[in-house]
Amino acid sequence: MLPQPRPAARRPWAAAALLLALTAPLAACGAPGGAGDARAAISTDHRPTGPAAPASSAPPPKPTRVLMPTGPAAQFSTARDTKAGPILMTTLTGAKSGVSGKVWVWLPPQYDDPAYAKTGFPVLTLYAGGQSAGYNTWTDDQLPIQEVDQQLVAEGRAHPFIMIMPVQNLDSHESKALECADIPGQPKIGTWMAEDIPDFVRANFRTVKGRDGWAVMGASTGAFCSAKLALQHPEVFKAAVPIDGYWNPDSPLWKGHEQERLANSPDQLIGAGTADVRMLATAGGANAYETRLVKNWVAKAKAPTTVEYYEQPGGKHLTSDFKKMIPTTLEWLTANTAGPEAD
């Protein structure tokens, strides 16, 4: 049975291996009270005995919790069919960045259910490892997050997320790595990711209004990107899950731009204490260097930023181990973001 079109119920942290759980209950929206009819007092001889009371006014409109698509609508093709529905693809040319790149989209089956026609959905943007130039591994069966999400939704353990899967680079050579940033003299991929992609999502899909339903996640290089984007843009993203990440920008393209490099470094941003975001940082337990790197980074977090650490038992820096992390990360994201909202 499909869940009813209302905000998903908050559930406690479900993964026993997690050291600490955060819950993020949504603030209830109070409905405005109705006013009774006001009548002027009339004496028995039909003469007014005092000033007439003002006529009843209509109650103020109920605050909307859903952002309907604003347009213009993009043109999509089907990239791949999954057991949980098709993955769509389009090319987005950003109005603010001028960058043109591929973006894949998966809509949960509930999105097209008529019962959810006025429901907004949370958004999860996914970044891959490696250069991710012309591909995103979250779109194929190496990381079948779409099928896992629907299984968890059916069990009441996860939100049905709209999933957005962009490219990260425009060139496959590591010497041209853009590191999800506006490197001086290079294509403004940081603006494309942080501004143009959210604008594209709001233009095309029903979403939860505000940032509470927006999250970003990635593995390896994608972990760097997800951490950086959330820390730099807390007005856009409420939560992030960097899986087995690194924290210092090291692209050769930063040469001669050290100040800008540091401004785009998660290692610097985590201790700034300026981003009200929640993060789950993971490391593979079989990799001592990685666990030390991630633990040291987590220890630098300053309020209002909060970071939980999760160590995957026996985990290595492999896509096959990232795959095993999917249920845990989806449950954490569900506990820390707003679910579907209906007006």
Number of C-alpha atoms within 10 A of each C-alpha: 4 10 14 12 18 14 20 20 17 20 17 15 19 14 14 9 11 16 10 12 16 17 15 17 13 15 7 6 10 8 11 11 8 11 10 9 10 12 11 13 14 12 10 8 7 8 9 12 12 10 8 12 11 10 11 12 11 8 11 10 8 11 11 12 18 19 21 18 16 14 13 10 12 13 11 14 12 12 15 14 12 15 9 18 15 18 22 20 22 17 15 20 16 20 15 12 18 15 18 16 19 18 21 26 21 20 21 22 14 19 20 10 12 9 13 19 14 17 24 28 30 24 31 23 24 27 28 27 22 19 22 20 18 15 20 23 19 24 27 16 12 12 21 17 21 26 16 17 22 22 16 16 20 15 9 16 24 26 29 29 29 23 24 24 25 29 23 32 22 19 14 15 11 13 11 15 24 25 26 26 26 18 21 14 8 12 18 19 26 22 20 27 22 19 17 21 21 17 17 21 21 20 18 16 20 25 29 26 19 15 18 21 27 30 30 27 28 25 27 22 23 29 27 28 33 30 30 26 25 28 30 20 15 18 15 21 29 25 31 33 29 27 29 30 27 23 21 15 21 15 15 12 19 20 11 10 11 10 9 14 22 15 15 25 23 24 22 17 22 25 18 16 15 15 22 18 25 25 27 25 24 27 29 23 18 15 14 11 11 19 21 13 15 23 17 12 21 21 13 15 19 17 14 13 19 18 23 19 19 23 20 20 11 11 19 18 18 13 16 12 15 22 16 13 17 17 19 16 22 24 22 27 32 27 24 29 27 29 28 27 24 20 14
